[in-house]
Amino acid sequence: MDLNEAVRRDCLGFSIERTDVETGDRRWLPNMVRFPADQDTKNVTSARAPIQKFRWGDYTTEPKRRYRYRVVARRGTSKDILAQGVGAERPNAFDELPGGVAIEVLTEDCRADRTAIFFNRGAAASEAYVRRFGKNDPDKIPEALFWLSRGLNEAVLAFLAAATDKKFVLHAAIYEFQKDDLVDGLVRAKARGVDVSVVYHARDKGDEDHTKKRNEAAIQKAGIEFAKPRAAGPSNAIMHNKFVVLLRKTGTGTAKPVAVWTGSTNWTDGAIYGQLNVGHAVYDADVAEKYEQYFQHLHGDLSASAMKDKLATLSPVPHPPTRSALVHGTTPIFSPQKDLAMIDLYADICRQSKLLMVSAPFLLHEKIRATLEAENEGTLRFILADKEGSFGKKGEIEIVQRSNANKATVATVLKTPLNDFQGRLLEHTESFHHAGVHLHSKIIASDPFGLDPVLVTGSANFSNNSTTVNDSNSLIIRGDTDIMDIYVTEFMRMFEHYWFRFKRSQKEAEAKAKGQEVDKVLVLKDSAEWSDPYYVKGSEEMRDRQMFAGST
């Protein structure tokens, strides 16, 4: 949303109504922050608690569905707005708040082949979980596990099920190959006559890492004879891929790649129900062919030097490694690489971005971190990390946060039954690399609202080891606004949850220092002063307002 300077001075926020065009269902979007005089904490909506921001996310929509949003700028005293809003919250009383601006949107279809992208809920869904399932352990509630998966686990199984008979082939390279129903998905494919082959991580990284042992225990339990270890040195390397290639045999019996499933999702309970992850299916024969060749190199258990030689030809980094050198469409890049040109490419993508969104589970390479130091006017960057260590040494996150061009936060978790459940999964059943990691998606989204966006996704982290040591993969997608729409919406879902928790923790510290309850501090403003920072030239808030409104 946006307002001209002249008319924003008496606006106390925005009420937003959503209508499902197909069903006619109408509802006010919620708000968690109330006016000081509002003592009713239940079912607070933006009708009586207008949104004092210039953007708001609705993360309860369904794919390929048309919605109408009506935004009403609220004017008058907070007392009047509260009274009017309470009236409009009554059944079928939406029109008691008249006027506003309306727009219809059709949501992207993550179930379509061209945009088959699935994010689970992750730890960001803690409060929504409690509202839905109470303070109960999800391990005992099948419906809760299904809700946490959010279609991700089901999408993996559906991809495997697309191999219906002996005309198909499935080639999988999986780092953590342990989740019973996903492993069984390949067993059942084999029983249908599908030609199935798996490569799994089997390097011995010492007593702390149980990944190899757990993979082989799952393989033995399932009675699998079609899995092969990726064991060639160096021993400190990880076979970090999580992809499956679907092939179909021609009339002559030659198997031709049809599609590939990739992303950040390991085959573990922790990856599906604990960490924030993404799965992405690409139904492009040329891209799938590249992944198939990569699979064959992994299946051959090539040495590091031999693998680097092969990949230099199979998936070369654009030269020069710049955003402008990227072709439009989808470019897969595989690791290990001989040098850091891949990192140079990521750094240039970040450097050239007016609007940048980065999700980083582990340490960002220093070349990428250096791009966050630039104070370019009209630039805004959202950086979401799992831990402060992603930014470098202790205290580095504070340096990043000082810039008006940067909004940086980490995956703060809440003390809830969901967090306890996820903590058990991530501390005891994941590899030691993933213990305690709640944010696991690896994303760079560059200028997502423009006509020429660039997306980086996959299993590869933005680090030295991921680039030159580990087996891993990235998809770089240029110019696809539909795919970017899905990624940027999911990124902001994650970021807004964690940003709110970060800000709330600051307010809690502030309230504690004053001997107050946090609800006395975290409240809506009774005047239009809430919008003042959004009109200060160069401020973070002004950049945010203008960037999302498209007025830069």
C-alpha positions in Angstrom: 0.0 0.0 0.0 1.0 3.6 -0.4 -0.3 7.1 0.4 0.7 10.5 -0.9 2.4 12.6 1.8 -0.5 15.1 1.8 -3.1 12.5 2.7 -1.3 10.2 5.1 -1.2 12.6 8.1 -4.6 11.6 9.5 -4.4 7.9 8.6 -4.1 5.5 11.5 -3.5 2.4 9.3 -5.3 0.0 6.9 -8.1 -2.5 7.3 -8.0 -5.3 4.7 -10.9 -7.5 3.7 -10.3 -10.7 1.6 -13.1 -12.3 -0.5 -12.7 -15.7 -2.0 -14.2 -15.0 -5.5 -15.2 -18.6 -6.0 -17.0 -19.2 -2.7 -17.9 -15.7 -1.7 -16.3 -16.2 1.7 -15.3 -12.8 3.2 -13.0 -12.1 6.1 -10.9 -9.4 7.6 -7.2 -10.1 7.6 -5.9 -10.5 11.2 -3.5 -8.2 13.2 -1.7 -9.2 16.3 -1.2 -5.7 17.6 -4.0 -3.7 19.1 -4.8 -0.1 20.2 -4.0 0.5 23.9 -7.7 0.8 24.7 -8.6 -2.6 23.1 -8.6 -5.2 25.9 -10.1 -8.0 23.8 -7.3 -10.3 22.8 -9.3 -12.9 20.9 -9.7 -13.0 17.1 -8.2 -9.5 16.5 -8.6 -8.4 12.9 -7.5 -5.4 10.9 -11.1 -4.0 11.1 -10.6 -2.8 14.7 -6.8 -3.0 14.7 -5.7 -1.4 11.4 -2.3 -2.4 10.0 0.2 0.3 10.7 2.6 -0.7 7.9 2.6 -0.2 4.1 2.5 -3.9 3.3 0.9 -7.0 4.8 1.2 -10.7 4.0 -1.7 -13.1 3.6 -0.2 -16.6 3.9 -3.4 -18.5 4.2 -4.3 -18.6 0.5 -4.8 -21.6 -1.7 -2.9 -22.2 -5.0 -4.6 -21.2 -8.3 -7.4 -19.4 -6.6 -8.8 -15.9 -7.2 -9.2 -13.5 -4.3 -10.4 -9.9 -4.0 -8.7 -7.7 -1.5 -10.2 -4.4 -0.3 -7.9 -2.0 1.5 -9.5 0.8 3.6 -7.4 3.7 4.9 -8.7 4.4 8.4 -9.1 7.9 9.5 -10.4 9.5 12.7 -9.6 8.8 16.4 -8.5 5.4 17.6 -11.7 5.3 19.7 -13.9 5.8 16.7 -11.9 3.3 14.6 -12.1 0.7 17.3 -15.8 1.1 17.7 -16.4 1.0 13.9 -14.1 -2.0 13.6 -15.9 -4.0 16.3 -19.2 -3.4 14.5 -17.7 -4.5 11.2 -16.4 -7.7 12.7 -19.9 -8.9 13.4 -21.3 -11.6 11.0 -22.1 -10.1 7.5 -21.2 -6.6 8.6 -18.2 -6.0 6.4 -19.9 -3.1 4.5 -20.1 -1.1 7.7 -16.6 -0.1 6.7 -17.3 1.2 3.2 -15.0 2.4 0.4 -11.3 1.7 0.0 -9.5 0.3 -3.0 -10.1 -3.2 -4.3 -8.0 -5.5 -6.5 -8.3 -9.1 -7.6 -5.4 -11.5 -7.7 -5.0 -15.1 -9.0 -2.5 -17.0 -6.9 0.2 -19.1 -8.6 -0.3 -22.8 -8.9 2.5 -24.7 -7.2 0.8 -28.0 -8.4 1.4 -27.2 -12.0 4.4 -28.7 -13.8 5.8 -25.3 -14.7 5.7 -24.0 -11.1 6.0 -27.2 -9.0 7.5 -25.6 -5.9 6.7 -26.8 -2.3 7.7 -25.2 1.0 6.9 -26.8 4.3 5.9 -24.7 7.3 9.0 -24.9 9.5 9.5 -23.4 12.9 8.0 -20.1 11.7 4.5 -21.7 12.1 4.8 -22.1 16.0 1.9 -19.8 17.0 -0.3 -21.0 14.1 0.3 -24.5 15.3 -0.8 -23.8 18.8 -4.0 -22.0 17.6 -4.8 -25.1 15.5 -3.7 -28.1 17.6 -3.2 -26.6 21.0 -0.3 -27.3 23.2 0.0 -30.9 22.0 3.0 -32.8 20.7 2.6 -33.2 16.9 4.3 -36.6 17.0 1.0 -38.0 18.3 -1.2 -36.2 15.8 -1.1 -37.4 12.2 -3.1 -34.4 11.0 -0.5 -32.1 12.6 2.4 -33.8 10.7 0.4 -33.4 7.4 -0.1 -29.7 8.2 3.6 -29.2 9.0 4.6 -30.9 5.7 2.3 -28.5 3.8 2.5 -30.7 0.7 6.3 -31.1 0.6 6.4 -34.8 1.7 3.4 -35.6 -0.5 5.0 -33.8 -3.5 8.2 -36.0 -3.2 6.0 -39.1 -3.2 3.9 -37.9 -6.1 7.1 -37.3 -8.2 8.2 -40.8 -7.5 4.7 -42.2 -8.3 4.9 -40.6 -11.7 7.2 -43.5 -12.6 4.3 -45.9 -13.1 5.8 -49.0 -14.7 8.8 -50.5 -16.5 8.8 -47.7 -19.0 10.3 -45.4 -16.4 13.6 -44.9 -14.6 14.4 -43.1 -11.3 17.9 -42.0 -10.4 18.2 -40.4 -7.0 21.2 -38.7 -5.2 20.3 -38.1 -1.6 22.5 -36.9 1.3 20.3 -38.1 4.2 18.4 -41.1 2.9 16.4 -42.1 6.0 12.7 -41.2 6.0 10.7 -44.5 5.9 7.8 -43.5 3.6 10.1 -41.7 1.1 12.5 -44.6 1.0 9.5 -46.9 0.6 8.4 -44.7 -2.3 11.4 -46.0 -4.3 10.8 -49.6 -3.1 7.3 -49.5 -4.4 8.5 -48.0 -7.7 10.9 -50.9 -8.0 8.0 -53.3 -7.4 6.1 -51.6 -10.3 9.0 -52.5 -12.6 10.7 -49.1 -12.5 14.5 -49.2 -13.0 15.6 -47.5 -9.7 19.1 -46.5 -8.6 20.3 -44.4 -5.6 23.5 -42.8 -4.6 23.8 -41.9 -0.9 26.3 -40.1 1.3 28.8 -42.7 2.7 31.9 -40.8 3.5 33.3 -41.4 7.0 33.6 -38.0 8.7 34.4 -39.2 12.2 32.6 -40.3 15.3 30.3 -37.2 15.4 28.7 -37.8 12.0 26.2 -40.7 11.9 24.8 -39.9 8.5 26.5 -42.9 6.8 25.4 -45.3 9.5 21.8 -44.1 9.5 21.6 -44.2 5.7 22.8 -47.8 5.6 20.5 -48.8 8.4 17.5 -47.4 6.4 18.7 -49.2 3.3 19.0 -52.5 5.2 15.6 -52.0 6.9 14.0 -51.5 3.5 15.8 -54.4 1.9 17.2 -52.2 -0.8 19.7 -53.6 -3.3 19.7 -50.6 -5.7 21.6 -48.1 -3.5 25.3 -47.3 -4.0 27.6 -45.3 -1.6 29.3 -42.1 -2.6 32.5 -42.8 -0.7 35.4 -41.4 -2.8 37.6 -38.9 -1.0 38.1 -36.4 0.4 36.6 -37.7 3.6 35.6 -34.2 4.7 33.4 -33.8 1.7 29.6 -34.2 1.8 27.5 -35.8 -0.9 25.0 -33.0 -0.3 22.5 -33.4 -3.1 18.8 -34.1 -2.7 17.7 -34.7 -6.3 15.8 -37.3 -8.3 15.8 -37.6 -12.1 12.7 -39.1 -13.8 13.5 -40.8 -17.1 11.2 -42.5 -19.6 12.2 -45.2 -22.0 11.8 -44.7 -25.7 10.6 -47.5 -28.1 14.2 -48.6 -28.5 14.6 -48.9 -24.7 16.8 -45.7 -24.3 16.0 -43.8 -21.1 15.4 -40.1 -21.8 15.3 -37.6 -18.9 11.9 -36.0 -18.4 12.1 -34.0 -15.2 14.2 -33.5 -12.0 13.2 -33.0 -8.4 15.7 -30.9 -6.4 15.9 -28.3 -3.6 17.1 -28.3 0.0 15.0 -31.2 1.4 16.8 -34.2 2.8 14.9 -37.5 3.3 14.4 -37.2 7.1 11.6 -36.4 9.5 13.6 -33.4 10.6 13.8 -32.0 7.1 10.0 -32.4 6.5 8.6 -31.5 9.9 11.4 -29.5 11.6 13.5 -27.3 9.3 12.2 -24.8 6.8 12.8 -26.5 3.4 11.8 -26.3 -0.3 11.4 -28.9 -3.0 11.3 -27.8 -6.7 10.4 -30.0 -9.7 11.7 -28.9 -13.1 9.9 -30.4 -16.1 12.5 -29.5 -18.6 14.3 -32.3 -20.5 17.5 -30.3 -21.1 17.8 -29.4 -17.4 17.0 -33.0 -16.4 19.6 -34.3 -18.9 22.3 -32.2 -17.1 21.2 -33.7 -13.7 21.2 -37.2 -15.2 24.8 -36.8 -16.4 25.7 -35.5 -12.9 24.1 -38.5 -11.4 26.1 -40.8 -13.5 29.3 -39.1 -12.3 28.2 -39.5 -8.7 27.2 -43.1 -9.4 30.6 -43.8 -10.8 32.1 -42.4 -7.5 34.6 -40.2 -9.3 37.5 -38.7 -7.4 37.3 -35.0 -6.5 39.7 -34.0 -9.3 38.0 -36.1 -11.9 34.6 -34.8 -10.8 35.8 -31.2 -11.1 37.0 -31.8 -14.6 33.7 -33.3 -15.6 31.6 -30.5 -14.1 33.7 -27.8 -15.7 32.3 -29.0 -19.0 28.9 -30.2 -17.8 27.8 -27.0 -15.9 30.3 -24.2 -16.4 29.8 -21.0 -14.5 28.9 -18.1 -16.9 32.0 -16.1 -18.0 32.4 -13.5 -16.7 30.6 -14.6 -13.5 28.2 -11.7 -13.6 24.4 -11.3 -13.5 24.4 -9.9 -17.0 26.1 -13.0 -18.3 23.3 -15.3 -17.2 21.1 -16.6 -20.0 17.4 -16.3 -19.6 15.8 -19.5 -18.4 17.2 -22.2 -16.1 20.9 -22.8 -15.6 22.0 -25.7 -13.3 25.5 -25.5 -11.7 27.0 -28.5 -10.0 29.7 -28.8 -7.3 32.5 -29.4 -6.6 34.0 -26.6 -8.7 37.6 -25.9 -9.4 37.5 -22.3 -8.1 35.2 -19.7 -6.6 33.6 -18.4 -9.8 30.3 -19.7 -8.6 30.6 -17.5 -5.4 31.7 -14.5 -7.6 28.5 -15.0 -9.6 26.4 -15.0 -6.5 28.2 -11.9 -5.2 27.6 -10.0 -8.4 23.9 -11.0 -8.4 23.7 -9.5 -4.8 25.7 -6.4 -5.8 23.5 -5.6 -8.8 20.2 -6.0 -6.9 18.0 -3.0 -6.0 15.8 -5.4 -4.0 17.5 -8.5 -2.6 16.3 -11.4 -0.5 18.7 -14.0 0.9 18.0 -17.2 3.0 21.3 -18.6 4.4 21.4 -21.6 6.8 25.2 -21.4 7.2 28.1 -19.0 6.8 27.8 -16.7 3.9 31.0 -16.4 1.9 32.9 -13.2 2.7 32.6 -12.1 -0.9 28.8 -12.2 -0.5 28.9 -10.5 2.9 31.0 -7.7 1.4 28.1 -6.8 -0.9 25.9 -6.1 2.1 28.2 -3.2 3.1 27.2 -0.9 0.2 24.9 2.0 1.2 23.3 2.4 -2.2 20.4 4.8 -2.3 17.2 3.1 -3.2 18.5 -0.4 -2.3 16.9 -2.7 0.2 18.1 -6.1 1.3 16.3 -8.8 3.4 18.8 -11.3 4.9 17.4 -14.3 6.8 19.9 -16.6 8.5 19.6 -19.6 10.8 22.2 -18.3 13.3 24.2 -15.1 13.7 27.2 -17.2 12.6 26.0 -16.9 9.0 27.2 -13.3 9.1 30.7 -14.1 10.2 32.2 -13.4 13.6 30.2 -12.5 16.7 28.7 -9.1 16.4 28.9 -9.0 12.6 25.1 -9.1 12.3 24.9 -5.8 14.2 27.2 -4.2 11.6 24.9 -5.4 8.8 21.8 -4.2 10.7 23.2 -0.6 11.1 22.7 0.0 7.4 19.4 1.5 6.3 19.7 -0.7 3.2 19.6 -4.0 5.3 17.0 -5.8 7.3 18.7 -8.8 8.8 17.4 -11.3 11.3 17.9 -14.9 12.4 15.5 -17.9 13.0 14.3 -17.2 16.5 12.1 -20.0 17.9 9.4 -19.9 20.5 9.0 -22.1 23.5 6.1 -24.3 22.3 5.3 -28.0 22.0 6.0 -27.6 18.3 9.5 -26.3 19.1 10.1 -29.0 21.5 9.2 -31.6 18.9 11.3 -30.0 16.2 14.2 -29.7 18.6 14.1 -33.4 19.3 14.1 -34.1 15.6 16.9 -31.7 14.8 19.2 -32.5 17.7 19.0 -36.3 17.7 18.0 -37.5 14.2 19.8 -35.1 11.8 23.4 -35.2 10.8 25.7 -33.2 13.0 25.8 -30.5 10.3 22.1 -30.0 10.7 21.7 -30.3 14.4 19.6 -27.4 15.7 19.2 -25.9 12.2 15.7 -24.6 11.8 16.2 -22.6 8.5 17.6 -24.8 5.7 16.4 -23.3 2.4 19.2 -21.7 0.3 17.7 -18.8 -1.7 18.9 -15.7 -3.4 16.1 -13.6 -5.0 17.3 -10.6 -7.0 14.8 -7.8 -8.0 11.8 -10.2 -7.6 9.2 -7.6 -8.6 10.9 -6.6 -11.9 10.6 -8.1 -15.4 14.1 -9.6 -15.2 14.4 -11.3 -11.8 17.1 -13.8 -10.9 16.6 -16.7 -8.5 19.2 -19.0 -7.0 17.9 -22.2 -5.2 19.0 -25.8 -4.7 21.0 -27.7 -2.2 24.3 -25.7 -2.4 25.1 -23.3 0.5 26.8 -20.0 -0.3 30.1 -21.1 1.1 33.6 -22.2 0.2 33.1 -25.8 1.1 29.8 -26.1 -0.7 31.4 -24.7 -3.8 34.8 -26.4 -4.0 34.6 -29.5 -1.7 31.1 -30.9 -1.5 28.8 -32.6 -4.1 25.9 -30.2 -4.5 23.7 -28.4 -7.0 22.1 -25.0 -7.7 19.4 -23.8 -10.1 19.8 -20.3 -11.4 16.5 -19.1 -13.0 16.5 -15.8 -14.8 13.4 -14.0 -16.1 10.6 -16.3 -14.7 8.2 -14.1 -12.8 5.8 -16.9 -12.0 8.4 -18.9 -10.2 9.8 -15.9 -8.5 6.3 -14.9 -7.2 6.1 -18.2 -5.3 9.6 -17.9 -3.9 9.3 -14.3 -2.8 6.0 -14.9 -1.1 7.4 -17.9 0.8 10.6 -15.9 1.7 8.5 -13.0 3.1 6.4 -15.5 5.0 9.5 -16.8 6.7 11.1 -13.4 7.1 8.1 -11.6 8.6 7.6 -14.3 11.2 11.2 -14.1 12.4 11.4 -10.4 12.1 8.3 -9.9 14.2 9.8 -12.2 16.9 13.1 -10.3 16.7 11.3 -7.0 17.2 9.1 -8.5 19.9 12.2 -9.7 21.8 13.5 -6.1 21.6 10.2 -4.8 23.0 10.2 -7.4 25.7 13.7 -6.2 26.8 12.5 -2.6 26.7 9.4 -3.4 28.7 11.3 -5.4 31.3 13.8 -2.5 31.7 10.8 -0.2 32.5 9.0 -2.8 34.6 6.1 -3.0 32.2 4.3 -5.8 30.4 5.2 -6.2 26.8 1.6 -5.6 25.6 1.9 -2.1 27.1 4.7 -1.4 24.7 3.9 -3.4 21.6 0.7 -1.6 20.7 -0.7 0.5 17.8 -0.2 4.2 17.8 -3.2 6.4 18.6 -2.1 8.9 15.9 -0.6 9.1 12.4 2.9 9.3 13.8 3.4 5.6 13.0 3.9 6.5 9.4 6.5 9.3 9.9 9.6 7.0 9.4 8.2 5.9 6.1 8.6 9.4 4.7 12.1 10.1 5.9 14.4 10.2 2.9 16.8 7.3 2.8 15.3 5.5 5.8 14.8 1.7 5.9 11.1 2.3 6.2 10.9 4.6 3.2 12.9 2.2 1.1 10.5 -0.6 2.1 7.4 1.5 1.3 8.7 2.6 -2.1 10.2 -0.8 -3.1 7.0 -2.8 -2.5 4.7 -0.1 -3.9 6.9 0.1 -7.1 7.5 3.8 -6.7 11.3 3.7 -6.9 
